[in-house]
Amino acid sequence: MNETMKKLIYALLFLCISQLAHAKLEIEIIQGNASALPIAIIPMQWLSADPRPETGVSEVISSDLYRSGLFEPLADEDMVDRPVDEESIRYGTWRLLKVDYLMIGQVRDAPGGTGYDIVYQLYDVHTQESLLSQITTVGFGDLRFGAHRVADAVYEKLTGVPGAFSTRIAYISSTGTGNAQNYQLFVADADGFNPQAVVGSPEPLLSPNWSPDGQQLAYVSFEKGNSAIYVQNVATGQRELVSSGKGINGAPAFSPDGRYLAMTLSYTGNPEIYVRDLATGQKRQLTNHWSIDTEPLWSPDSQWIYFTSDRGGRPQIYRVAAAGGKASRITREGEYNARASISPDGTRIAVAHGRGNEYRIAVLDMDTGRMRILTPGVLDESPSFAPNGSMILYATREGERGVLSAVSADGNVRQRLILTEGDVREPAWSPVIR
């Protein structure tokens, strides 16, 4: 294997950076949307006998809508009125404040003492029409999750697109330096709260990939020296060793039905794409080429597997039928296109797009063949589409550290997820969890 091929393997398979174990991700909008919808989320009445939480449900909903870039929630101090029911809404006041939509509600004890009911109503200020009137019931420790579900409902009602605030993200972290590094795979809420370590190791972890039901993560670990692929239940911690043969065991990707895992293996001498049946353990080779084939991902309809290959001289995205056959090249613009993520509707592919020494996130429109660069960084990588296709999470550099950022699929809104300390890489956005 020549030096160029070795460098490509390292570039594609061995990127891991870090973050402190319990640091909270903080959201900072660095580019907004001038046409964001004005909305007022009135602080909800707390009617439970339990102590009110430090961060209320309304604050979480407002934060969710704001960081989507599509909404401009009215600041709490600018609310001159705080209606508690429809009869107390003075629509003229809200029109003077240039608010288009208004949400009111309350949190009360759920029947049977099982948790809380989040009761809420959404109104159109101009037509005075009730748009939503719903109850979301959650357990005692799930108020933030319930608030995310409410934000999802408001987002879908006003945009026509399902929300993704109640989803989760996974990412790789490391602490320490040199021989004292410790790597961890974390799962957090989509807004960065509630980070939980799924697994830790003194050796690198990388390439997390969610199962379609959001219950499991496949990832690569070097804890035993050589690379190995594991599938782990996020809730229980139970895990299964899937592949640990000689050479490379990398880049696992669940099929949309969760029955199969595509991966890169090199036990025959060259990195190729394989598909493993998770029930039987049987695997079949999908590519057979002298080049490096890696980073497989499935199309939403399970008909195709996209992957990165240097068979044209430089890394580009190719695809092959999941049943097997001849691979065809998908990306042609730019010197480097790798680490693809496909939109839920299968019409767009996000890639790490390189020209010279600059690597940015770009999106390829599959129908038109047009490639659009979305980010301004010089080392942006590992794009991951949100499950509603509205945003793309990715890793980038800020000075000497790695941070996570997100950009809207049209490039109009960017946000940065700031860590108090440390670095992170390899983000993966979970599917919608119902």
C-alpha positions as CSV (number, residue, x, y, z in Angstrom):
1,M,0.0,0.0,0.0
2,N,1.6,3.3,-1.1
3,E,2.0,6.4,1.2
4,T,-0.9,8.3,-0.5
5,M,-3.3,5.4,0.2
6,K,-2.1,5.2,3.8
7,K,-2.7,8.9,4.3
8,L,-6.2,8.6,2.9
9,I,-7.0,5.8,5.4
10,Y,-5.8,7.9,8.3
11,A,-7.8,10.9,7.0
12,L,-11.0,8.9,6.5
13,L,-10.9,6.5,9.4
14,F,-8.8,7.8,12.3
15,L,-10.2,11.4,13.1
16,C,-11.0,11.7,16.8
17,I,-10.9,14.9,18.9
18,S,-12.2,15.8,22.3
19,Q,-14.3,17.4,25.1
20,L,-14.5,17.3,28.9
21,A,-16.7,14.5,30.1
22,H,-19.5,16.5,31.6
23,A,-19.2,19.9,29.8
24,K,-22.5,21.3,28.5
25,L,-22.8,22.3,24.9
26,E,-24.0,25.9,24.6
27,I,-25.8,27.2,21.6
28,E,-24.6,30.4,19.9
29,I,-26.3,31.7,16.7
30,I,-23.6,33.2,14.5
31,Q,-25.8,33.8,11.5
32,G,-29.5,34.3,11.5
33,N,-32.5,34.6,9.3
34,A,-33.9,38.0,8.6
35,S,-37.3,36.5,7.8
36,A,-37.6,34.6,11.1
37,L,-41.2,34.3,12.3
38,P,-42.0,36.5,15.4
39,I,-43.5,34.4,18.1
40,A,-44.2,34.9,21.8
41,I,-43.9,31.9,24.2
42,I,-45.7,33.0,27.3
43,P,-44.1,31.5,30.5
44,M,-46.3,28.6,31.4
45,Q,-48.2,28.5,34.7
46,W,-46.7,26.0,37.1
47,L,-49.6,24.3,38.7
48,S,-47.8,21.2,40.1
49,A,-47.2,20.8,43.9
50,D,-43.6,19.9,43.0
51,P,-40.9,22.7,43.1
52,R,-40.7,24.6,39.8
53,P,-37.5,23.6,37.8
54,E,-34.8,26.2,37.4
55,T,-35.3,26.2,33.6
56,G,-38.9,26.2,32.7
57,V,-40.7,24.5,29.9
58,S,-41.3,27.8,28.1
59,E,-37.6,28.7,28.1
60,V,-36.7,25.4,26.5
61,I,-39.4,25.8,23.8
62,S,-38.2,29.3,23.0
63,S,-34.6,28.2,22.9
64,D,-35.5,25.4,20.5
65,L,-37.4,27.6,18.1
66,Y,-34.7,30.3,18.2
67,R,-31.8,28.0,17.4
68,S,-33.7,26.6,14.4
69,G,-33.1,30.1,12.9
70,L,-36.7,30.2,11.6
71,F,-38.3,31.8,14.6
72,E,-37.6,35.0,16.6
73,P,-39.2,34.5,20.1
74,L,-40.1,37.7,22.0
75,A,-37.7,38.3,24.9
76,D,-39.3,37.7,28.3
77,E,-38.7,41.3,29.5
78,D,-40.6,42.6,26.4
79,M,-43.8,40.8,27.3
80,V,-46.1,43.5,28.5
81,D,-48.9,41.0,29.0
82,R,-49.0,37.4,30.1
83,P,-52.3,35.7,29.3
84,V,-53.2,32.4,30.9
85,D,-56.2,31.5,28.8
86,E,-57.8,32.5,25.5
87,E,-60.2,34.9,27.1
88,S,-57.3,37.0,28.6
89,I,-55.4,37.4,25.2
90,R,-55.4,41.0,24.0
91,Y,-54.6,40.4,20.4
92,G,-54.2,44.1,19.6
93,T,-51.4,44.4,22.1
94,W,-49.5,41.5,20.5
95,R,-50.0,43.0,17.0
96,L,-48.4,46.3,18.3
97,L,-45.5,44.2,19.4
98,K,-45.3,42.8,15.9
99,V,-45.9,39.2,17.1
100,D,-47.4,36.8,14.6
101,Y,-48.0,33.8,16.9
102,L,-48.7,33.3,20.6
103,M,-48.4,30.3,22.7
104,I,-49.8,29.9,26.2
105,G,-50.0,26.9,28.6
106,Q,-49.6,25.3,31.9
107,V,-47.8,22.4,33.6
108,R,-49.8,20.4,36.0
109,D,-49.6,17.0,37.7
110,A,-50.7,14.1,35.4
111,P,-53.5,11.9,36.6
112,G,-52.4,9.1,38.9
113,G,-49.2,10.8,40.0
114,T,-47.2,9.5,37.0
115,G,-45.6,12.7,35.9
116,Y,-46.7,16.0,34.3
117,D,-49.2,17.2,31.7
118,I,-47.9,20.0,29.5
119,V,-51.1,21.7,28.3
120,Y,-50.6,24.3,25.6
121,Q,-52.4,26.3,22.9
122,L,-51.0,28.1,19.9
123,Y,-52.8,31.1,18.3
124,D,-52.5,33.2,15.1
125,V,-52.4,36.8,16.4
126,H,-53.8,38.3,13.2
127,T,-56.7,35.9,12.6
128,Q,-57.2,35.1,16.3
129,E,-57.4,31.4,15.2
130,S,-56.4,28.5,17.5
131,L,-53.8,26.5,15.6
132,L,-52.9,23.9,18.3
133,S,-54.5,22.8,21.5
134,Q,-52.7,19.7,22.9
135,I,-51.5,17.9,26.0
136,T,-48.1,16.3,26.2
137,T,-47.6,13.9,29.1
138,V,-44.2,13.1,30.4
139,G,-42.5,11.4,33.4
140,F,-41.1,13.3,36.3
141,G,-37.6,13.4,34.9
142,D,-38.6,14.2,31.4
143,L,-39.8,17.8,31.4
144,R,-37.1,19.0,29.0
145,F,-38.0,16.1,26.6
146,G,-41.6,17.1,26.9
147,A,-40.7,20.7,26.1
148,H,-38.8,19.5,23.0
149,R,-41.8,17.6,21.9
150,V,-44.0,20.7,22.2
151,A,-41.4,22.7,20.2
152,D,-41.5,19.9,17.6
153,A,-45.3,20.3,17.3
154,V,-45.1,24.1,17.0
155,Y,-42.4,23.9,14.4
156,E,-44.3,21.4,12.3
157,K,-47.5,23.4,12.5
158,L,-45.9,26.6,11.4
159,T,-43.4,25.3,8.8
160,G,-45.0,22.1,7.6
161,V,-41.8,20.2,8.4
162,P,-41.6,17.8,11.4
163,G,-39.4,19.2,14.2
164,A,-36.2,17.5,15.4
165,F,-35.8,19.1,18.8
166,S,-36.6,15.9,20.7
167,T,-33.8,13.9,19.0
168,R,-30.3,13.3,20.2
169,I,-26.7,13.7,19.0
170,A,-23.7,11.4,19.5
171,Y,-20.1,12.6,19.4
172,I,-16.6,11.4,20.3
173,S,-14.5,13.1,22.9
174,S,-11.1,12.8,24.4
175,T,-9.4,14.2,27.5
176,G,-5.8,14.4,28.4
177,T,-2.7,14.5,26.2
178,G,-0.1,12.1,24.8
179,N,-0.3,8.6,26.4
180,A,-2.7,9.9,29.1
181,Q,-5.7,10.4,26.7
182,N,-9.1,9.0,27.4
183,Y,-11.7,8.7,24.7
184,Q,-15.4,8.6,25.2
185,L,-18.5,8.3,23.1
186,F,-21.2,10.7,24.3
187,V,-24.9,11.0,23.7
188,A,-26.7,14.3,24.4
189,D,-30.0,16.0,23.7
190,A,-30.1,17.8,20.4
191,D,-29.7,21.1,22.3
192,G,-26.5,19.7,24.0
193,F,-28.1,19.1,27.5
194,N,-27.9,15.9,29.4
195,P,-24.6,14.5,28.0
196,Q,-24.1,10.9,29.0
197,A,-21.0,8.8,28.3
198,V,-22.0,5.6,26.5
199,V,-18.5,4.0,26.5
200,G,-14.9,5.0,27.4
201,S,-11.5,3.8,26.4
202,P,-7.8,4.8,26.6
203,E,-7.6,4.1,22.9
204,P,-9.5,5.9,20.1
205,L,-13.2,5.6,19.5
206,L,-14.7,6.8,16.2
207,S,-17.5,6.6,13.6
208,P,-20.7,6.5,15.7
209,N,-23.8,5.6,13.7
210,W,-27.4,5.4,15.0
211,S,-29.7,2.5,14.5
212,P,-33.0,3.5,12.9
213,D,-34.9,3.1,16.1
214,G,-32.5,5.3,18.0
215,Q,-31.8,2.6,20.6
216,Q,-28.3,1.5,19.5
217,L,-25.0,2.9,18.3
218,A,-22.5,1.2,16.1
219,Y,-18.9,2.5,16.5
220,V,-15.3,1.7,16.1
221,S,-13.0,1.0,19.1
222,F,-9.2,0.5,19.3
223,E,-9.4,-0.6,22.9
224,K,-7.8,-4.0,22.1
225,G,-5.2,-2.6,19.8
226,N,-6.7,-3.3,16.4
227,S,-9.8,-1.6,15.2
228,A,-13.1,-3.4,16.0
229,I,-16.7,-2.6,15.4
230,Y,-19.3,-2.8,18.2
231,V,-23.0,-2.3,18.4
232,Q,-24.2,-1.0,21.8
233,N,-27.5,-0.4,23.4
234,V,-27.5,3.2,24.5
235,A,-29.9,2.6,27.5
236,T,-28.5,-0.6,28.9
237,G,-24.9,-0.4,27.9
238,Q,-25.0,-4.0,26.6
239,R,-22.9,-4.3,23.5
240,E,-21.9,-6.9,20.8
241,L,-18.6,-7.3,19.0
242,V,-19.5,-7.3,15.3
243,S,-16.2,-7.4,13.6
244,S,-12.5,-7.6,14.7
245,G,-10.7,-9.3,11.9
246,K,-7.2,-8.4,10.9
247,G,-6.7,-5.0,9.2
248,I,-9.3,-2.3,9.1
249,N,-12.7,-2.7,10.7
250,G,-14.3,0.6,10.2
251,A,-17.1,3.0,9.3
252,P,-20.2,1.0,10.4
253,A,-23.6,2.1,9.0
254,F,-27.0,0.7,9.8
255,S,-29.5,-0.1,7.0
256,P,-32.8,1.8,7.2
257,D,-34.6,-1.3,8.5
258,G,-31.9,-2.0,11.1
259,R,-31.2,-5.5,9.8
260,Y,-27.9,-5.0,8.2
261,L,-24.6,-3.1,8.9
262,A,-22.5,-1.8,6.1
263,M,-18.8,-1.5,7.0
264,T,-15.2,-1.2,5.7
265,L,-13.0,-4.3,6.1
266,S,-9.6,-5.0,4.8
267,Y,-8.9,-8.6,6.0
268,T,-8.3,-9.6,2.4
269,G,-5.6,-6.9,2.0
270,N,-7.6,-4.0,0.5
271,P,-10.3,-1.8,2.2
272,E,-13.7,-2.9,0.7
273,I,-17.3,-2.3,1.5
274,Y,-19.1,-5.3,3.1
275,V,-22.7,-5.8,4.4
276,R,-23.3,-8.0,7.4
277,D,-26.6,-9.5,8.4
278,L,-26.9,-8.7,12.1
279,A,-29.2,-11.6,12.8
280,T,-27.1,-14.4,11.2
281,G,-23.7,-12.8,11.2
282,Q,-23.2,-13.6,7.5
283,K,-21.5,-11.0,5.5
284,R,-21.0,-10.3,1.8
285,Q,-18.5,-8.2,-0.1
286,L,-20.0,-5.4,-2.1
287,T,-17.0,-3.7,-3.7
288,N,-13.9,-5.2,-5.3
289,H,-11.4,-2.7,-6.4
290,W,-7.7,-1.9,-5.9
291,S,-8.6,1.5,-4.4
292,I,-9.7,2.4,-0.9
293,D,-13.5,2.1,-0.5
294,T,-14.8,3.3,2.9
295,E,-17.5,5.3,4.7
296,P,-20.6,3.5,3.4
297,L,-24.1,4.8,4.0
298,W,-27.5,3.6,2.9
299,S,-30.0,5.5,0.8
300,P,-33.3,6.0,2.7
301,D,-35.0,3.4,0.4
302,S,-32.3,0.8,1.1
303,Q,-31.6,0.4,-2.7
304,W,-28.2,2.0,-2.8
305,I,-25.0,2.3,-0.7
306,Y,-23.0,5.4,-1.1
307,F,-19.3,5.3,-0.1
308,T,-16.0,7.2,-0.4
309,S,-13.4,5.9,-2.8
310,D,-10.1,7.2,-4.3
311,R,-10.6,5.0,-7.4
312,G,-10.6,8.1,-9.6
313,G,-7.3,9.4,-8.1
314,R,-8.8,11.5,-5.2
315,P,-11.5,10.8,-2.7
316,Q,-15.0,11.2,-4.2
317,I,-18.5,9.8,-3.5
318,Y,-19.6,6.7,-5.4
319,R,-22.7,4.5,-5.1
320,V,-23.4,0.9,-5.7
321,A,-26.7,-1.1,-5.6
322,A,-27.2,-2.7,-2.2
323,A,-27.7,-6.0,-4.0
324,G,-24.4,-5.6,-5.7
325,G,-23.1,-4.5,-9.1
326,K,-21.0,-1.8,-10.7
327,A,-20.3,1.4,-8.8
328,S,-20.9,4.8,-10.3
329,R,-19.3,8.1,-9.4
330,I,-21.7,10.7,-7.8
331,T,-19.5,13.8,-7.0
332,R,-17.4,15.5,-9.6
333,E,-16.9,19.0,-8.5
334,G,-13.9,19.7,-6.3
335,E,-10.7,17.9,-5.5
336,Y,-12.0,16.1,-2.5
337,N,-15.5,14.9,-1.4
338,A,-15.9,12.5,1.5
339,R,-17.8,11.5,4.6
340,A,-21.2,11.8,3.0
341,S,-24.6,12.1,4.8
342,I,-27.8,11.8,2.9
343,S,-31.0,13.8,3.5
344,P,-34.0,11.8,4.8
345,D,-35.8,12.2,1.4
346,G,-32.7,11.0,-0.5
347,T,-32.5,14.1,-2.7
348,R,-29.4,15.7,-1.2
349,I,-26.0,14.6,-0.1
350,A,-23.9,16.6,2.4
351,V,-20.1,16.1,2.1
352,A,-16.8,17.4,3.4
353,H,-15.7,19.2,0.3
354,G,-12.1,20.1,-0.3
355,R,-10.2,22.5,-2.5
356,G,-6.5,23.0,-1.8
357,N,-6.1,23.1,2.0
358,E,-9.7,24.2,2.7
359,Y,-12.4,21.7,3.7
360,R,-16.0,22.9,3.9
361,I,-19.4,21.4,4.1
362,A,-21.2,21.3,0.8
363,V,-24.5,19.8,-0.4
364,L,-25.1,18.1,-3.7
365,D,-28.6,18.3,-5.2
366,M,-29.1,14.8,-6.7
367,D,-31.6,16.0,-9.2
368,T,-29.7,19.0,-10.7
369,G,-26.1,17.9,-9.9
370,R,-25.5,21.3,-8.4
371,M,-23.0,21.5,-5.5
372,R,-23.5,24.3,-3.0
373,I,-20.9,25.2,-0.3
374,L,-22.6,26.0,3.0
375,T,-19.8,26.7,5.5
376,P,-16.9,29.2,5.6
377,G,-14.4,27.2,7.6
378,V,-11.1,25.8,6.6
379,L,-11.4,22.4,8.3
380,D,-15.1,21.4,8.4
381,E,-15.9,17.7,8.3
382,S,-18.2,14.9,9.4
383,P,-21.6,16.3,8.2
384,S,-24.7,14.7,9.6
385,F,-28.3,15.6,8.4
386,A,-31.0,16.2,11.0
387,P,-33.7,13.6,10.7
388,N,-36.1,16.3,9.3
389,G,-33.5,17.4,6.7
390,S,-33.5,21.0,7.9
391,M,-30.0,21.3,9.4
392,I,-26.6,19.7,9.1
393,L,-24.5,19.1,12.1
394,Y,-20.7,19.0,11.5
395,A,-17.3,19.3,13.2
396,T,-15.0,22.2,12.7
397,R,-12.0,24.0,14.3
398,E,-12.0,27.1,16.3
399,G,-8.4,28.1,17.1
400,E,-6.8,25.1,18.7
401,R,-9.9,23.2,19.6
402,G,-12.7,21.4,17.8
403,V,-16.3,22.5,18.1
404,L,-19.6,21.3,16.7
405,S,-21.6,23.6,14.4
406,A,-24.8,23.3,12.5
407,V,-25.9,24.9,9.3
408,S,-29.3,25.0,7.7
409,A,-29.6,22.9,4.5
410,D,-30.0,26.1,2.5
411,G,-27.0,27.7,4.1
412,N,-29.0,30.7,5.5
413,V,-28.6,29.9,9.2
414,R,-25.5,28.9,11.1
415,Q,-25.0,28.1,14.7
416,R,-22.1,27.0,16.9
417,L,-22.3,24.6,19.8
418,I,-19.7,25.8,22.2
419,L,-18.0,23.7,24.8
420,T,-16.8,25.3,28.0
421,E,-13.5,23.3,27.6
422,G,-12.1,20.7,25.2
423,D,-12.8,19.5,21.7
424,V,-15.4,17.3,20.0
425,R,-15.6,15.5,16.7
426,E,-17.5,12.8,14.7
427,P,-21.1,14.1,15.4
428,A,-24.0,11.9,14.4
429,W,-27.6,13.1,14.6
430,S,-30.1,10.5,15.8
431,P,-33.4,9.6,14.0
432,V,-36.7,10.9,15.4
433,I,-37.5,8.9,18.5
434,R,-41.3,8.4,19.0
